């Protein structure tokens, strides 16, 4: 079965799971798995453009990741800073029209990482061809609570009436106002772990046994073919 170019998912969310297990399999330190996983993310951005996928949302760092051993967290944070600085210095992002966004509570990160996040968003803010959203210090329940607080504040200030609150209003106040067509989780686990709880209401789900650092373009194509075989009824 060839890919149906008229039925490519516009927005794919991916839970990038299995980096540490990949490192253990090779008997290396955990951050070596993250390093390889970061390389696959760069490849993924190219695959997405080749296949016609317009938007990616990548669950890159959860709030719970801060609870991991200190040495692992420090190495992971250093890797994050290096990779985002590399993105910032890569002129291809603007040449190819890639807009980078960060969703989650970035205040939990060191100032240097917050700064490079801000610089990346500013540099690419006018791009509209492709979108890459990095979920960092992200939690789906926290996102919903924060949206509720924003709406409550708007009501308190008289900017919004209770009768105006609907799904569209709520979505506007989330970290991300864009719904994925497909959500993929690598690493063999079959749960969402709080990823895009609101936005993923009608997403198709695919769980891959491949560890993220082992994920290939062929794996992505296989999943998209499965997506194209499914009938999406959106509750109808």
GUDRENZA-198508 format. One record per residue (C-alpha): x, y, z negated. Coordinates in steps of 0.05 Angstrom, whole numbers, plus 32768, in hexadecimal, padded with zeros to 4 digits. Example, Ala and Ser with C-alpha at 12.3 -4.5 7.8 and 13.67 -1.06 7.14 Angstrom:
% GUDRENZA-198508
      u      v      w
   80F6   7FA6   7F64
   8111   7FEB   7F71
END
This chain:
% GUDRENZA-198508
      u      v      w
   8000   8000   8000
   801C   8043   8015
   8011   8081   7FEB
   7FD3   80A8   7FFE
   7FEF   80EE   8005
   7FA8   810B   7FFD
   7FA1   80EA   7FB8
   7FE1   80FC   7F94
   7FD6   810F   7F4A
   7FE0   8159   7F45
   7FF4   8158   7EFC
   8018   811E   7ED8
   8026   811C   7E8E
   805E   80ED   7E76
   8070   80D4   7E31
   80BB   80C9   7E38
   80C3   808D   7E0A
   80FB   805B   7E03
   813B   8085   7E01
   8154   8069   7DBF
   8143   8022   7DD0
   8169   802A   7E12
   81A6   8041   7DEB
   81A0   8007   7DBA
   819B   7FD6   7DF4
   81DE   7FF1   7E0D
   81F9   7FF3   7DC5
   8204   803E   7DC8
   81F2   8078   7D9B
   81A8   808E   7DA0
   81B9   80D1   7DC1
   81D9   80AC   7DFB
   8194   8093   7E0C
   8179   80DA   7E09
   81B1   80F1   7E37
   819D   80BE   7E6B
   8154   80CE   7E61
   8162   8118   7E6E
   8183   8105   7EB0
   8144   80DF   7EC4
   811B   811D   7EB5
   8145   8144   7EE7
   813A   810D   7F1A
   80F0   810C   7F0B
   80E9   8155   7F1D
   8105   8146   7F62
   80D9   8108   7F6A
   809C   8131   7F58
   80AB   8165   7F8D
   80B8   812E   7FC2
   8076   810C   7FB2
   804C   814B   7FAE
   803F   814C   7F63
   8034   8195   7F50
   8038   8191   7F04
   805C   8168   7ECF
   8052   816A   7E84
   8089   8145   7E5F
   8083   8130   7E16
   80CC   813E   7E08
   80D0   814A   7DBD
   809A   813E   7D89
   8096   815E   7D45
   80A7   811A   7D26
   80E8   8117   7D4D
   8105   8148   7D1A
   80FF   8111   7CE6
   8132   80E5   7D08
   8179   80DD   7CEB
   819F   811F   7CE7
   81D7   810C   7D17
   81A5   80F5   7D4B
   817B   8135   7D45
   81B9   8161   7D4A
   81D1   813E   7D89
   818C   8140   7DA7
   8186   818B   7D9A
   81CA   8197   7DBA
   81B4   816F   7DF6
   8173   8197   7DFC
   819A   81D8   7DFB
   81CC   81C0   7E2F
   8196   81A7   7E5E
   816B   81E6   7E5A
   81A9   8211   7E65
   81B8   81E6   7EA2
   8171   81F2   7EBB
   8178   823D   7EAF
   81B7   8240   7ED9
   8199   8217   7F11
   8180   8246   7F46
   8159   820E   7F67
   8121   8219   7F35
   8110   825D   7F53
   8122   8248   7F9A
   80F1   820F   7F96
   80BC   8235   7F6E
   80BF   820D   7F2D
   809F   822C   7EF0
   80B8   8212   7EAD
   808C   8217   7E6F
   8093   81FE   7E27
   8058   81E7   7DFD
   805B   81D9   7DB3
   8078   81FC   7D77
   80BB   8216   7D90
   80C7   823A   7D4E
   80DD   81F7   7D32
   811B   81F8   7D5E
   815D   821D   7D51
   815E   8265   7D6C
   818D   8254   7DA5
   815C   8221   7DC0
   8122   8251   7DB7
   8149   8285   7DDE
   8158   8258   7E19
   810F   8242   7E1B
   80FA   828A   7E1F
   812E   829A   7E54
   8118   825F   7E7F
   80CF   8273   7E7B
   80DF   82BB   7E8C
   810C   82A8   7EC6
   80D8   827B   7EE6
   8097   829D   7ED1
   8084   82B5   7F17
   808E   8271   7F38
   804E   824F   7F4D
   8061   8213   7F79
   8071   81E0   7F43
   8068   81DE   7EF7
   8090   81B9   7EC3
   8076   81BC   7E7C
   80A4   81A3   7E45
   807E   818E   7E06
   80AF   81A0   7DCE
   80A0   8199   7D83
   805B   8188   7D9E
   8020   8167   7D7C
   7FDB   8160   7D9B
   7FB5   816A   7D5A
   7FDE   81A7   7D49
   7FCF   81C4   7D8E
   7F84   81BC   7D82
   7F89   81DB   7D3C
   7FB1   8216   7D57
   7F7E   8221   7D8E
   7F47   8221   7D5A
   7F6C   8254   7D30
   7F76   8281   7D6D
   7F2C   827F   7D7E
   7F18   828C   7D35
   7F46   82C9   7D34
   7F26   82E3   7D74
   7EE1   82DA   7D56
   7EF8   82FD   7D16
   7F12   8338   7D3E
   7ED2   833D   7D66
   7EF4   832B   7DA8
   7ECB   82EC   7DAF
   7E86   82D7   7D99
   7E76   8291   7D7F
   7E46   8287   7DB9
   7E7F   8292   7DEA
   7EA6   8257   7DD1
   7EA4   821E   7E03
   7ED5   81EB   7E21
   7EF2   8220   7E50
   7EFE   8250   7E17
   7F1E   821A   7DED
   7F4B   8203   7E25
   7F65   824A   7E30
   7F7E   824B   7DE8
   7FA5   8209   7DEB
   7FF0   8207   7DF7
   7FE1   81EB   7E3C
   7FA3   81FB   7E65
   7FAC   81C5   7E9A
   7F91   817F   7E9C
   7FBB   8144   7EB4
   7FA0   8113   7EE7
   7FCF   80DD   7ECE
   7FF3   80D0   7E8D
   802D   809F   7E8B
   804F   8082   7E4E
   8090   805C   7E57
   80B1   802E   7E24
   8079   7FFA   7E1E
   8051   801D   7DE7
   8007   8026   7DF4
   7FF2   8064   7DCE
   7FEF   80AF   7DDA
   8014   80C6   7D9C
   7FEB   8107   7D9E
   7FFF   8119   7DE6
   7FCE   8148   7E09
   7F92   8131   7DE0
   7F63   8166   7DFC
   7F7F   816B   7E43
   7F83   8120   7E4E
   7F38   8113   7E47
   7F30   80F8   7E8E
   7F78   80E8   7E9E
   7F89   80A3   7EB8
   7FBA   807E   7E8B
   7FF4   8052   7E9E
   8022   8030   7E6C
   8065   8018   7E87
   8094   7FE6   7E65
   80CF   800A   7E84
   80F9   8032   7E52
   80FC   807B   7E68
   8146   807B   7E7A
   8138   8040   7EA9
   80FD   8061   7ECC
   8105   8068   7F17
   80E4   808B   7F52
   80C9   8046   7F67
   80A8   803F   7F22
   8086   8082   7F2C
   806E   8070   7F71
   8052   802D   7F57
   802B   8052   7F21
   800F   8084   7F53
   7FF9   804B   7F80
   7FD3   802D   7F44
   7FB5   8072   7F36
   7F9C   8074   7F7E
   7F7A   8031   7F76
   7F51   8048   7F3B
   7F0D   8069   7F42
   7F09   80A9   7F1A
   7EC1   80B6   7F05
   7ECC   80EC   7ECF
   7E94   80CF   7EA4
   7E61   80CD   7EDD
END
